[in-house]
Amino acid sequence: MLPRATLAAVLACSALLARAQSTDPNLQNLLAGLTSGNEVTLITPLTSGMLQVTSFNPGTRLSAVEAMAAINRARTQLQALGEPQPTAEEIARMLAGGPIDLPSGRIQAPGSLPASGRPSAIHSQVVAAGTAPPAGAAPASAAGGSAPAPARELAIQQLGGLGIINPSEDQIRTAIVGGTVTTVNGVVQLPGVLAR
């Protein structure tokens, strides 16, 4: 019976993982951060036309099953607190700990990720679409590199619009200077954000 239960759990997590990857790029990024242990960026368009850029560092690495379980626990907790459809940013705050603004008011989440060598961290800022984050702010991109921050952010946003949510350095460089990238829908020619 145990192997059958394990198989059912793996299949359920796989279905949730596939759903997360197809429906919400931020949720996909959050899942990638939890499974890699690396910092990721969540970009949320606000009704004001601004963007909320959130850097999330899980501080630990989880298996895919553990990551999905953590995300589902955080989502369930937020729903119990009155948030009917929690965003990936709210889920990340529930995982890392910190203030969360809910319809019923602001709460202080204690954080639910297992402690390892370093604590999880989350930092958010609101920026105008297409502008650089304020000086001294945490990096808004999970990928490194030396291109100017506005160009990198525009490139990452452009790639995100094509469905490339966690781009490689080569993909970011191509989006910055121009060239072709391969997406799930085929090869796309990019003009380059520096050419604008």
C-alpha positions as CSV (number, residue, x, y, z in Angstrom):
1,M,0.0,0.0,0.0
2,L,2.8,2.4,0.8
3,P,4.2,2.5,-2.8
4,R,0.7,3.2,-4.1
5,A,0.2,6.1,-1.7
6,T,3.7,7.4,-2.6
7,L,2.8,7.2,-6.3
8,A,-0.5,9.0,-5.7
9,A,1.3,11.8,-3.8
10,V,3.9,12.2,-6.6
11,L,1.2,12.3,-9.3
12,A,-0.8,14.9,-7.3
13,C,2.3,17.0,-6.8
14,S,3.2,16.7,-10.5
15,A,-0.3,17.8,-11.5
16,L,0.0,20.8,-9.1
17,L,3.4,21.6,-10.5
18,A,2.2,21.5,-14.1
19,R,-0.8,23.8,-13.1
20,A,1.6,26.2,-11.3
21,Q,3.9,26.4,-14.3
22,S,1.1,27.0,-16.8
23,T,-1.1,29.5,-14.9
24,D,1.1,31.9,-12.9
25,P,4.7,32.8,-13.9
26,N,5.3,34.1,-10.3
27,L,4.2,30.9,-8.8
28,Q,6.5,29.0,-11.2
29,N,9.4,31.3,-10.1
30,L,8.5,30.8,-6.4
31,L,8.6,27.0,-7.0
32,A,11.9,27.2,-8.8
33,G,13.4,29.2,-5.9
34,L,12.2,26.7,-3.3
35,T,13.6,23.7,-5.2
36,S,16.9,25.4,-6.2
37,G,17.4,27.3,-2.9
38,N,18.3,30.4,-5.0
39,E,16.8,33.9,-4.8
40,V,14.1,34.5,-7.4
41,T,12.1,37.6,-8.4
42,L,8.3,37.9,-8.4
43,I,6.9,40.7,-10.5
44,T,3.3,41.7,-9.8
45,P,1.5,44.4,-11.9
46,L,-0.5,46.7,-9.6
47,T,-3.8,48.4,-10.5
48,S,-2.0,51.7,-10.4
49,G,0.1,50.8,-13.4
50,M,3.2,50.3,-11.2
51,L,5.0,47.0,-10.6
52,Q,5.7,45.4,-7.3
53,V,9.1,43.7,-7.6
54,T,9.7,41.1,-4.8
55,S,13.0,39.3,-4.2
56,F,12.5,36.1,-2.4
57,N,15.4,34.0,-1.0
58,P,14.2,30.8,0.6
59,G,17.4,30.2,2.6
60,T,16.9,26.5,2.1
61,R,16.4,23.9,-0.7
62,L,13.3,21.7,-0.8
63,S,12.4,18.7,-2.9
64,A,9.6,19.3,-5.4
65,V,7.2,17.5,-3.2
66,E,8.2,19.5,-0.1
67,A,8.0,22.8,-2.1
68,M,4.5,22.1,-3.4
69,A,3.4,21.1,0.1
70,A,4.8,24.3,1.6
71,I,3.1,26.4,-1.1
72,N,-0.2,24.6,-0.5
73,R,0.0,25.0,3.3
74,A,0.7,28.7,2.8
75,R,-2.1,29.1,0.3
76,T,-4.5,27.3,2.7
77,Q,-3.5,29.5,5.6
78,L,-4.0,32.7,3.6
79,Q,-7.4,31.5,2.4
80,A,-8.4,30.7,6.1
81,L,-7.3,34.3,6.9
82,G,-9.7,35.7,4.2
83,E,-7.6,35.9,1.1
84,P,-9.6,33.9,-1.5
85,Q,-6.9,33.8,-4.2
86,P,-3.5,34.4,-2.7
87,T,-0.8,35.7,-5.0
88,A,2.6,34.2,-5.2
89,E,4.0,37.2,-3.4
90,E,1.6,36.7,-0.5
91,I,2.5,33.0,-0.4
92,A,6.2,33.9,-0.4
93,R,5.6,36.3,2.5
94,M,3.8,33.5,4.4
95,L,6.8,31.2,3.8
96,A,9.5,33.7,4.7
97,G,7.6,35.6,7.4
98,G,6.8,39.2,7.5
99,P,3.8,41.6,7.1
100,I,1.0,40.6,4.7
101,D,-1.8,43.0,3.8
102,L,-5.1,41.0,3.7
103,P,-8.7,42.2,3.1
104,S,-9.2,41.8,6.9
105,G,-6.1,43.9,7.7
106,R,-2.4,43.5,8.1
107,I,-1.0,40.3,9.7
108,Q,2.6,39.4,10.7
109,A,3.4,35.9,9.4
110,P,5.9,34.0,11.4
111,G,7.4,32.1,8.4
112,S,7.1,28.4,7.8
113,L,10.2,27.3,5.9
114,P,12.6,25.0,7.7
115,A,15.6,26.7,9.1
116,S,19.0,25.8,7.6
117,G,22.3,27.7,7.3
118,R,20.7,31.0,6.5
119,P,17.2,32.5,7.1
120,S,14.8,33.0,4.3
121,A,14.3,36.6,3.2
122,I,11.9,38.7,1.2
123,H,12.1,42.3,0.0
124,S,9.6,44.2,-2.1
125,Q,9.6,47.5,-3.8
126,V,7.1,49.3,-6.0
127,V,8.6,50.7,-9.3
128,A,7.2,52.3,-12.4
129,A,7.1,49.8,-15.3
130,G,10.4,49.9,-17.2
131,T,12.4,51.8,-14.5
132,A,15.3,50.6,-12.3
133,P,14.7,49.8,-8.7
134,P,15.9,52.4,-6.2
135,A,19.7,52.5,-5.5
136,G,20.8,50.1,-2.8
137,A,17.7,47.9,-3.2
138,A,18.0,44.2,-3.3
139,P,18.6,42.9,-6.8
140,A,15.3,42.5,-8.7
141,S,16.5,39.6,-10.9
142,A,17.4,36.1,-9.9
143,A,20.0,36.1,-12.7
144,G,23.3,37.9,-12.3
145,G,25.1,40.0,-14.9
146,S,26.5,43.4,-15.5
147,A,24.0,45.0,-17.8
148,P,22.4,48.2,-16.5
149,A,19.5,47.4,-14.2
150,P,16.8,49.0,-16.4
151,A,17.9,47.1,-19.4
152,R,18.0,43.8,-17.5
153,E,14.6,44.4,-16.0
154,L,13.1,45.2,-19.4
155,A,14.8,42.1,-20.9
156,I,13.5,39.9,-18.1
157,Q,9.9,41.4,-18.5
158,Q,10.1,40.8,-22.3
159,L,11.2,37.2,-21.8
160,G,8.5,36.7,-19.2
161,G,5.9,37.9,-21.7
162,L,7.2,35.1,-24.0
163,G,6.8,32.5,-21.3
164,I,10.5,32.4,-20.3
165,I,10.0,33.0,-16.6
166,N,13.4,32.0,-15.2
167,P,15.7,33.0,-18.0
168,S,19.4,32.1,-18.5
169,E,22.1,34.6,-18.8
170,D,22.3,33.9,-22.6
171,Q,18.5,34.6,-22.9
172,I,18.8,37.8,-21.0
173,R,21.8,38.9,-23.0
174,T,19.9,38.1,-26.3
175,A,16.9,40.1,-25.1
176,I,19.2,43.1,-24.2
177,V,21.2,43.2,-27.4
178,G,18.8,41.5,-29.9
179,G,18.8,38.1,-31.5
180,T,16.7,34.9,-31.4
181,V,15.4,32.9,-28.5
182,T,13.7,29.6,-28.5
183,T,10.3,29.4,-26.7
184,V,7.8,26.7,-26.3
185,N,6.0,28.3,-29.3
186,G,9.1,28.3,-31.5
187,V,11.9,30.7,-32.3
188,V,11.3,34.4,-31.7
189,Q,13.3,37.3,-33.0
190,L,13.9,40.0,-30.4
191,P,15.0,43.5,-31.4
192,G,17.0,44.1,-28.1
193,V,15.9,46.5,-25.4
194,L,19.0,48.7,-25.8
195,A,18.0,49.4,-29.4
196,R,14.9,51.2,-28.2
